[in-house]
Amino acid sequence: MSGTFGLIAALPAMALVAAALAVPSARAATVVYVGNAESNEIYVLQLDPANGALSLIDKVALPGIAKSGPTSPMAVSPDRRFLYVGVRSEPFTVVGFAIDPASGKLTHTANGPLADSMAYIATDRSGRFLLSASYGGNKITVNPIGPQGTVQPPSQIVATEPNAHAILADPANRHVLSTSLGGDRVHQFRFDAGTGALTPNTPPSVGVKAKAGPRHFVFHPQGTFVYLLNELDASVDVFAYDAASGQLKGLQTVSALPPGFNDKPWAADIHVTPDGRFLYASERTSSTLAAFKIEPTGGTLSLVGHTPTEKQPRGFAIDPSGRYLLAVGQLSHALSSYRIDADTGRLTRLAAYPMGQNPNWIEIVTLP
């Protein structure tokens, strides 16, 4: 590919100005994938671990897809060999790409069928099954994945309470959790890693505050806590997680809203640094990122502060080193990069870069 990548803005202290960045020719160590829902493409970027700078590697269209839906959920296989992109317009499809281990570039492998419009996709911890949650279809599904990364037809479809929004297998790959935004529930399942079968746990779900709207959640790297972001009131619920039983126990609820906020909350995404010390959550109405410090023993949260970010930040991600946070704005059509302070968790903005139309999902991979 030829061309340049425009740097929109950067901190004056770094003496960086709007400029054109050459496409790199050296091998990439860390690669960033940005899903652009309306322009139907994936931006492939190289992240410089020394300073957090991004360089464009490639732009990849979604083969066989004429028009994408309002989001393009993505997932990377645990072995970092495949990237999956969910398409929310009919026919509902997941697009599979092979990740080049040297450059991070994508090669289309095959498209697989999805049972509905999926708001969220993730592989299980073995990479043998694709787990999906359908917001409009009120269901979660399991699709087997073939040895070459090809997604097969669904093997199981489970009806849930309204507006399923996210689904993840736990670190041990023995249990699965999923959220129901409309039902204010987190569903708990036993997971058979051999067959991909889900069966309701006992109890089958736990509730949150009425009309909070459970959306995305993450496991603490140690697997002992779960952090749930509620979309409709922008609260974060902290749960103790029993890995043996796959059950949740509520510990704390905190707000991710910035001071003085008096509008309608619309929280979006949540992530924890790989060392488990800091948690971040995005809120779309205020276009802010909330930062929290995680208490190392009890897992509870204390607020660090709020950082303005791209307009309507539906998606963001933290790189595997835990040094950088990248956030995209659905309405700014751009990405901002931040350095994470290792001591305090505070964010320092580094630069902003143009993306495609409606960027809303980010995956970051350190190449094997």
C-alpha positions as CSV (number, residue, x, y, z in Angstrom):
1,M,0.0,0.0,0.0
2,S,1.1,3.5,-0.6
3,G,0.1,6.8,1.0
4,T,0.4,8.8,4.2
5,F,-1.3,9.0,7.5
6,G,-2.2,12.4,8.8
7,L,-1.5,13.3,12.4
8,I,-4.4,15.6,13.4
9,A,-3.1,17.0,16.7
10,A,-0.7,16.5,19.5
11,L,0.5,18.0,22.8
12,P,2.5,21.2,22.2
13,A,5.1,20.0,24.8
14,M,6.0,17.2,22.5
15,A,6.7,19.7,19.7
16,L,4.5,17.7,17.4
17,V,2.3,19.4,14.8
18,A,-0.1,18.2,12.1
19,A,2.1,16.3,9.7
20,A,2.1,13.3,7.3
21,L,3.6,10.1,8.6
22,A,5.1,7.7,6.2
23,V,3.8,4.1,6.1
24,P,6.4,2.0,7.9
25,S,8.4,-0.8,6.2
26,A,9.9,-2.3,9.3
27,R,8.3,-5.3,11.1
28,A,5.5,-4.3,13.5
29,A,5.7,-5.5,17.1
30,T,2.3,-4.2,18.2
31,V,-0.6,-3.7,15.8
32,V,-3.9,-1.8,16.2
33,Y,-7.1,-2.7,14.4
34,V,-9.8,-0.1,14.2
35,G,-13.3,-1.0,13.0
36,N,-15.0,1.8,11.0
37,A,-18.7,0.8,10.8
38,E,-20.0,3.3,8.1
39,S,-17.0,3.2,5.8
40,N,-16.9,-0.6,5.9
41,E,-13.2,-1.0,6.6
42,I,-10.6,-1.9,9.1
43,Y,-7.6,0.4,9.7
44,V,-4.4,-1.5,10.5
45,L,-1.9,0.6,12.4
46,Q,1.5,0.1,13.9
47,L,2.0,1.2,17.5
48,D,5.5,2.4,18.4
49,P,6.1,1.1,22.0
50,A,8.8,3.7,22.7
51,N,6.5,6.8,22.3
52,G,3.0,5.6,21.4
53,A,3.1,7.0,17.9
54,L,0.8,5.3,15.3
55,S,1.6,4.6,11.6
56,L,-0.8,3.4,9.0
57,I,0.0,-0.1,7.7
58,D,-3.2,-0.8,5.6
59,K,-6.9,-0.2,5.1
60,V,-8.9,-3.4,4.5
61,A,-12.5,-3.5,3.2
62,L,-14.9,-6.1,4.5
63,P,-15.2,-8.6,1.5
64,G,-18.6,-9.4,0.3
65,I,-20.3,-6.8,2.5
66,A,-22.2,-4.1,0.7
67,K,-23.3,-2.1,3.8
68,S,-22.3,-2.4,7.4
69,G,-24.6,-1.8,10.4
70,P,-24.3,0.7,13.2
71,T,-21.4,-1.1,14.8
72,S,-18.7,-3.6,13.8
73,P,-17.8,-5.7,16.9
74,M,-14.4,-7.3,16.6
75,A,-12.5,-10.1,18.4
76,V,-9.0,-11.6,18.1
77,S,-8.3,-15.3,18.6
78,P,-6.2,-16.2,21.7
79,D,-3.3,-17.3,19.5
80,R,-3.4,-14.0,17.7
81,R,-3.8,-15.7,14.3
82,F,-7.3,-14.5,13.4
83,L,-9.4,-11.4,13.6
84,Y,-13.2,-11.6,13.4
85,V,-15.5,-8.8,12.5
86,G,-19.3,-8.9,13.1
87,V,-21.6,-7.3,10.5
88,R,-24.9,-6.1,11.9
89,S,-26.8,-5.7,8.6
90,E,-28.5,-8.7,6.7
91,P,-27.3,-11.2,5.9
92,F,-25.8,-11.3,9.4
93,T,-22.2,-12.3,9.0
94,V,-18.8,-12.6,10.7
95,V,-15.9,-11.8,8.5
96,G,-12.7,-13.7,9.2
97,F,-9.1,-12.5,8.6
98,A,-5.8,-14.2,9.0
99,I,-3.2,-12.0,10.8
100,D,0.2,-12.0,9.3
101,P,2.6,-12.8,12.1
102,A,5.4,-10.6,10.7
103,S,3.5,-7.5,9.6
104,G,0.1,-7.7,11.2
105,K,-1.6,-7.2,7.9
106,L,-4.9,-9.0,7.3
107,T,-5.9,-11.6,4.7
108,H,-9.5,-12.5,4.2
109,T,-10.2,-16.2,5.0
110,A,-13.9,-16.7,5.0
111,N,-17.3,-15.3,6.0
112,G,-19.4,-17.2,8.5
113,P,-23.1,-17.0,9.4
114,L,-24.4,-15.3,12.5
115,A,-27.9,-16.0,14.0
116,D,-28.8,-12.3,14.3
117,S,-27.4,-8.8,14.5
118,M,-24.7,-9.1,17.1
119,A,-23.6,-6.2,19.3
120,Y,-20.7,-8.1,20.8
121,I,-18.5,-11.1,19.8
122,A,-15.7,-12.8,21.6
123,T,-13.9,-16.2,21.3
124,D,-13.7,-18.6,24.2
125,R,-10.3,-18.9,25.8
126,S,-9.3,-21.8,23.5
127,G,-10.3,-20.0,20.3
128,R,-12.5,-23.0,19.3
129,F,-15.8,-21.2,19.7
130,L,-17.2,-17.7,18.9
131,L,-19.6,-16.3,21.5
132,S,-22.0,-13.6,20.4
133,A,-24.7,-11.4,22.0
134,S,-27.6,-9.9,20.1
135,Y,-29.1,-6.7,21.4
136,G,-32.1,-6.7,19.2
137,G,-32.6,-10.4,19.1
138,N,-32.5,-11.0,22.9
139,K,-30.2,-13.9,22.5
140,I,-26.7,-15.2,22.9
141,T,-25.1,-17.8,20.5
142,V,-22.2,-20.2,20.2
143,N,-20.5,-20.8,16.8
144,P,-17.8,-23.5,16.4
145,I,-14.6,-22.2,14.7
146,G,-12.8,-24.5,12.3
147,P,-9.1,-25.2,12.4
148,Q,-8.4,-22.6,9.8
149,G,-10.3,-19.9,11.7
150,T,-13.5,-20.4,9.7
151,V,-16.7,-19.7,11.7
152,Q,-19.3,-22.4,11.3
153,P,-23.1,-22.1,11.7
154,P,-24.4,-21.7,15.3
155,S,-24.4,-24.8,17.4
156,Q,-26.5,-23.2,20.2
157,I,-28.9,-20.3,20.5
158,V,-30.0,-19.2,24.0
159,A,-32.9,-16.8,24.6
160,T,-32.1,-14.1,27.2
161,E,-33.9,-11.3,28.9
162,P,-34.1,-8.1,26.7
163,N,-31.1,-6.6,25.0
164,A,-28.2,-9.0,25.4
165,H,-25.1,-6.7,25.1
166,A,-21.9,-8.6,25.9
167,I,-20.6,-12.1,26.5
168,L,-17.2,-13.5,27.8
169,A,-15.8,-16.8,28.9
170,D,-14.0,-16.6,32.3
171,P,-10.2,-17.0,32.4
172,A,-10.4,-20.7,33.2
173,N,-12.8,-21.2,30.3
174,R,-15.2,-23.1,32.6
175,H,-18.0,-20.5,32.8
176,V,-19.5,-17.7,30.6
177,L,-21.2,-14.5,31.7
178,S,-23.5,-12.3,29.5
179,T,-25.4,-9.1,30.1
180,S,-29.0,-8.2,29.5
181,L,-29.4,-4.4,29.4
182,G,-33.2,-4.4,29.3
183,G,-33.5,-7.0,32.0
184,D,-30.9,-5.5,34.4
185,R,-29.3,-8.9,34.7
186,V,-26.0,-10.6,34.3
187,H,-26.5,-14.2,33.2
188,Q,-24.3,-17.0,34.5
189,F,-23.6,-20.1,32.5
190,R,-21.5,-23.3,32.8
191,F,-19.4,-23.8,29.7
192,D,-18.3,-27.1,28.2
193,A,-15.0,-26.2,26.5
194,G,-15.1,-29.4,24.6
195,T,-18.5,-29.0,22.9
196,G,-19.1,-25.3,23.4
197,A,-22.4,-26.0,25.2
198,L,-23.8,-23.5,27.7
199,T,-26.0,-24.5,30.6
200,P,-27.6,-22.2,33.2
201,N,-25.6,-21.9,36.4
202,T,-27.2,-21.8,39.9
203,P,-28.4,-19.2,40.2
204,P,-28.8,-18.5,36.5
205,S,-28.3,-14.7,36.9
206,V,-27.7,-11.8,39.3
207,G,-29.4,-8.4,39.2
208,V,-28.2,-4.9,39.3
209,K,-29.9,-1.6,40.1
210,A,-33.2,-1.2,38.2
211,K,-32.8,0.7,34.9
212,A,-29.0,0.8,35.2
213,G,-28.6,-1.1,31.9
214,P,-25.8,-3.6,32.1
215,R,-23.6,-3.2,29.0
216,H,-19.9,-4.2,28.8
217,F,-17.8,-6.0,31.5
218,V,-14.3,-7.2,32.0
219,F,-12.5,-9.7,34.2
220,H,-9.7,-8.6,36.4
221,P,-6.4,-10.2,35.1
222,Q,-6.2,-12.3,38.3
223,G,-9.7,-13.7,37.5
224,T,-11.0,-12.8,41.0
225,F,-13.2,-9.7,40.2
226,V,-15.6,-8.6,37.4
227,Y,-16.2,-5.0,36.5
228,L,-19.5,-4.2,34.9
229,L,-20.3,-0.8,33.1
230,N,-24.0,0.1,33.1
231,E,-25.0,2.1,30.1
232,L,-28.1,4.0,31.3
233,D,-26.7,5.5,34.5
234,A,-22.9,5.2,33.8
235,S,-22.3,3.3,37.0
236,V,-19.6,0.6,37.4
237,D,-20.5,-2.4,39.5
238,V,-17.7,-4.3,41.2
239,F,-18.2,-8.1,41.8
240,A,-16.2,-10.7,43.5
241,Y,-15.9,-13.7,41.1
242,D,-15.7,-17.3,42.4
243,A,-13.9,-19.1,39.6
244,A,-14.9,-22.5,41.0
245,S,-18.6,-21.9,40.9
246,G,-18.7,-19.1,38.2
247,Q,-20.8,-16.9,40.5
248,L,-20.8,-13.2,41.2
249,K,-21.1,-11.3,44.5
250,G,-21.7,-7.6,44.5
251,L,-19.1,-5.5,46.3
252,Q,-19.4,-1.9,45.2
253,T,-21.0,0.6,42.8
254,V,-19.4,3.8,41.7
255,S,-20.2,6.5,39.1
256,A,-18.2,7.1,35.9
257,L,-19.9,10.4,35.3
258,P,-17.7,13.6,35.3
259,P,-18.4,16.3,38.0
260,G,-21.3,18.6,37.2
261,F,-22.9,16.2,34.6
262,N,-26.6,16.9,34.3
263,D,-27.5,15.3,31.0
264,K,-28.6,11.8,30.0
265,P,-25.9,9.2,30.7
266,W,-24.8,6.9,27.8
267,A,-21.8,4.8,29.0
268,A,-20.1,2.6,26.4
269,D,-16.9,0.7,27.1
270,I,-14.7,-0.6,29.9
271,H,-11.1,-2.0,30.2
272,V,-8.5,-2.8,32.9
273,T,-4.8,-2.5,32.5
274,P,-2.9,-5.8,32.1
275,D,-1.3,-5.4,35.5
276,G,-4.8,-5.0,37.1
277,R,-4.0,-1.7,38.8
278,F,-6.3,0.7,36.8
279,L,-9.7,0.7,35.2
280,Y,-11.1,3.0,32.6
281,A,-14.7,3.6,31.3
282,S,-16.0,5.7,28.4
283,E,-19.1,7.9,28.5
284,R,-20.5,9.1,25.2
285,T,-22.7,12.1,26.2
286,S,-19.9,13.9,27.9
287,S,-17.2,12.4,25.6
288,T,-15.0,11.5,28.6
289,L,-12.9,8.7,29.9
290,A,-13.1,8.0,33.7
291,A,-10.1,6.5,35.4
292,F,-10.1,4.4,38.6
293,K,-7.5,2.9,40.8
294,I,-8.1,-0.7,41.7
295,E,-7.5,-1.7,45.3
296,P,-5.1,-4.7,45.0
297,T,-6.6,-6.9,47.7
298,G,-10.3,-6.2,47.7
299,G,-10.7,-5.1,44.0
300,T,-12.7,-2.0,44.9
301,L,-12.4,1.2,42.9
302,S,-11.3,4.8,43.8
303,L,-11.7,7.6,41.3
304,V,-8.5,9.0,39.7
305,G,-10.2,11.6,37.4
306,H,-11.9,12.3,34.1
307,T,-10.2,13.0,30.7
308,P,-12.0,14.7,27.7
309,T,-11.7,12.5,24.6
310,E,-13.0,12.0,21.0
311,K,-16.6,12.9,20.5
312,Q,-18.9,10.0,21.3
313,P,-16.3,7.4,22.4
314,R,-18.0,4.1,21.9
315,G,-14.8,2.0,21.8
316,F,-11.3,2.2,23.3
317,A,-8.5,-0.3,24.2
318,I,-5.3,-0.6,26.2
319,D,-2.2,-2.0,24.6
320,P,-0.8,-5.2,26.0
321,S,2.1,-3.4,27.7
322,G,-0.4,-1.3,29.7
323,R,1.4,2.0,28.7
324,Y,-1.0,3.4,26.1
325,L,-4.8,3.9,25.8
326,L,-6.4,4.5,22.4
327,A,-9.9,5.8,22.0
328,V,-12.1,6.4,18.9
329,G,-14.9,8.9,18.4
330,Q,-18.0,7.9,16.4
331,L,-18.8,11.5,15.6
332,S,-15.2,12.9,15.3
333,H,-14.1,10.0,13.0
334,A,-10.8,10.1,14.7
335,L,-8.6,8.4,17.3
336,S,-6.8,9.9,20.3
337,S,-3.8,8.2,21.9
338,Y,-2.9,8.6,25.6
339,R,0.0,7.6,27.8
340,I,-1.0,5.9,31.1
341,D,0.9,7.1,34.1
342,A,2.2,3.9,35.7
343,D,2.0,5.4,39.2
344,T,-1.3,7.3,39.2
345,G,-3.2,5.9,36.2
346,R,-3.8,9.5,34.8
347,L,-3.9,9.9,31.1
348,T,-1.7,12.3,29.1
349,R,-2.9,12.9,25.5
350,L,-0.3,12.3,22.9
351,A,-1.9,12.8,19.5
352,A,-5.0,12.4,17.4
353,Y,-5.3,10.6,14.0
354,P,-8.0,10.5,11.3
355,M,-10.0,7.3,11.0
356,G,-12.7,6.1,8.7
357,Q,-16.4,6.9,9.1
358,N,-17.9,5.9,12.5
359,P,-14.9,4.2,14.2
360,N,-16.3,2.3,17.1
361,W,-14.1,-0.7,18.0
362,I,-10.4,-1.3,18.7
363,E,-8.3,-4.4,19.1
364,I,-4.6,-4.3,19.9
365,V,-2.3,-7.2,19.3
366,T,1.3,-7.9,20.2
367,L,2.5,-10.1,17.4
368,P,3.7,-13.6,18.4
